[in-house]
């Protein structure tokens, strides 16, 4: 069943990781996959461009259908294999609505964390401003506090109810990314509890970024 699927991915990329977690949760192991290097520019290769003309990873095909936006791919897998593996979207309207809210809302978390993590990489040294760094950090701090608050109000240890759902598939890699770059475990106890509990979930453990196992993280977010 999974043999007609192809995933070209990069280690440590939350969008790639989302699809891999979804595939594991839907019992779709055995798909064709290839780990590519961002550092070597392999995401711009002809092999990738044939699936994803943006030259980005993931490059994913389900049969003959290309699905390069990770959220779209995860939704597609849940809809296509609804009765297989973990049920990631509940039938109840309230549960579905909360999942949709968290899934689309995570874009703000990703955008604000990227503004802090990649500022020094993207902005030449002579053009950097302390005010911009401060503003980006304040925006990310407010966003992280928002997610900490969400987890304080949920029961069961998941983002959208008592069960693991598509919200967790899509949001967890973004949260793990924060800890990879030094987010304080003490400052955000509920977020930390969520992160540590889910990092041992079989689907997440099986797809943990190999480069993260081999290299230490950074402390860019220690002040957030």
CORDASUL-V957637 format. One record per residue. RES is the residue in one letter. PHI is phi in whole degrees, -180 to 180 (none if undefined). OMEGA is omega in degrees with one decimal (999 if undefined). D_CENTER is the distance of its C-alpha to the mean C-alpha in whole Angstrom. Layout:
RES;PHI;OMEGA;D_CENTER
RES;PHI;OMEGA;D_CENTER
This chain:
X;none;-178.7;25
X;-85;-175.6;21
X;-70;177.0;24
X;-93;178.9;24
X;-108;178.6;20
X;-132;177.6;19
X;-129;170.5;16
X;-102;-169.5;16
X;-141;177.4;13
X;-123;-178.2;12
X;-68;177.8;12
X;89;178.7;9
X;-84;178.7;7
X;-55;178.1;3
X;-60;176.9;5
X;-64;-176.6;7
X;-63;179.4;6
X;-56;-178.0;5
X;-64;-179.4;9
X;-65;177.4;10
X;-64;179.2;9
X;-59;178.7;11
X;-62;177.6;14
X;-65;-177.9;14
X;-64;179.6;15
X;-92;178.9;17
X;57;-178.8;19
X;-113;176.4;19
X;-72;177.1;19
X;92;177.5;21
X;-74;177.3;20
X;-75;-178.8;21
X;-144;178.6;18
X;-148;178.0;18
X;-85;-179.6;17
X;-114;-177.1;17
X;-105;173.6;18
X;-67;-176.9;17
X;-60;-179.4;20
X;-89;179.1;22
X;74;-176.0;21
X;-70;177.2;21
X;-73;176.8;18
X;-103;-176.8;21
X;-72;178.0;23
X;-60;-180.0;25
X;-59;178.3;23
X;-74;-175.4;20
X;-60;178.7;22
X;-67;178.2;24
X;-100;-177.6;21
X;-122;-175.9;19
X;-65;175.1;21
X;-78;-178.2;19
X;69;-178.9;19
X;-128;173.2;15
X;-112;9.9;13
X;-78;165.6;12
X;-118;-169.8;15
X;-130;174.6;15
X;-126;174.4;19
X;-110;-169.5;19
X;68;178.0;23
X;-98;-175.3;24
X;-97;175.5;22
X;-79;178.3;19
X;-137;-173.8;16
X;-98;172.3;14
X;-84;-169.7;12
X;-61;179.7;9
X;-65;178.6;9
X;-62;179.3;13
X;-63;-179.6;13
X;-66;176.4;11
X;-63;-180.0;14
X;-61;-179.5;16
X;-63;178.4;16
X;-66;-179.5;16
X;-70;-177.0;19
X;-72;-177.4;21
X;-120;-173.4;21
X;-57;-175.8;21
X;-92;-176.8;24
X;-110;176.4;22
X;66;-178.3;20
X;-74;174.7;18
X;-79;-171.0;19
X;-97;175.8;16
X;-129;-177.7;17
X;-73;178.8;21
X;-78;-175.6;24
X;-73;-175.4;25
X;-64;-177.9;24
X;-65;179.3;23
X;-63;177.8;20
X;-61;-178.2;19
X;-63;-179.4;20
X;-67;177.2;18
X;-63;178.9;15
X;-59;179.2;15
X;-60;-177.9;15
X;-67;-178.1;12
X;-62;-178.0;10
X;-79;-178.8;12
X;-72;-176.3;12
X;-65;178.4;9
X;-58;179.1;10
X;-67;178.6;13
X;-64;-179.8;11
X;-64;-178.6;9
X;-63;-176.2;12
X;-74;176.6;14
X;-70;178.5;12
X;-65;-179.9;13
X;-62;179.0;16
X;-85;-173.3;17
X;-65;-172.1;15
X;-101;-176.2;17
X;-57;-177.8;20
X;-68;179.9;22
X;-77;-173.1;21
X;-93;-175.7;21
X;-107;178.3;24
X;-56;-173.3;28
X;-54;-177.4;29
X;-72;-177.1;32
X;-107;-178.5;30
X;-81;-178.7;28
X;-131;178.9;29
X;-59;-178.9;29
X;-65;178.7;29
X;-69;178.4;26
X;-61;179.8;24
X;-63;-179.5;25
X;-62;179.8;24
X;-65;-179.9;20
X;-68;178.7;20
X;-65;179.3;22
X;-66;179.1;20
X;-68;178.5;17
X;-58;179.2;19
X;-63;-179.6;20
X;-68;179.6;16
X;-64;177.4;15
X;-62;178.0;18
X;-63;179.3;17
X;-69;173.9;15
X;-59;178.9;17
X;-66;177.6;19
X;-59;-177.5;18
X;-71;175.8;17
X;-67;-176.3;21
X;-96;-178.2;22
X;-95;175.5;20
X;-117;179.0;22
X;97;174.5;21
X;84;179.8;18
X;-120;-172.9;15
X;-77;-174.2;14
X;-135;178.6;16
X;114;-173.8;19
X;-87;-176.7;20
X;-120;172.6;18
X;-61;-174.4;15
X;-140;178.4;14
X;-62;176.0;11
X;-60;179.5;10
X;-70;177.6;9
X;-56;-172.6;7
X;-86;-175.1;5
X;-87;-174.7;5
X;-54;-179.8;6
X;-58;178.6;3
X;-69;178.1;4
X;-72;176.6;7
X;-59;178.4;8
X;-62;178.2;8
X;-61;-179.6;10
X;-70;176.2;12
X;-60;-177.9;12
X;-103;165.4;14
X;98;177.7;17
X;-58;-176.6;16
X;-69;176.7;19
X;-71;-177.2;19
X;-73;-174.2;22
X;-75;-176.9;22
X;-129;-172.7;19
X;-63;-179.0;20
X;-72;177.4;18
X;-64;178.5;15
X;-66;177.3;16
X;-61;178.0;17
X;-60;-178.9;14
X;-60;-176.0;12
X;-71;177.9;15
X;-68;-175.6;16
X;-79;-179.0;13
X;-66;177.8;13
X;-99;175.6;16
X;-66;-174.4;15
X;-51;-177.8;16
X;-66;-178.9;13
X;-80;178.9;11
X;-63;-177.9;14
X;-69;-176.0;15
X;-114;-178.4;12
X;-56;-176.5;11
X;-54;-177.6;11
X;-60;179.9;15
X;-68;178.4;15
X;-71;178.9;14
X;-73;-172.3;17
X;-95;-174.6;19
X;-130;178.9;19
X;-73;176.7;19
X;-81;-179.6;17
X;-124;-176.9;18
X;-115;-177.1;19
X;-58;-175.1;19
X;-99;-175.3;17
X;-64;-178.0;20
X;-95;-177.5;22
X;-75;999;19
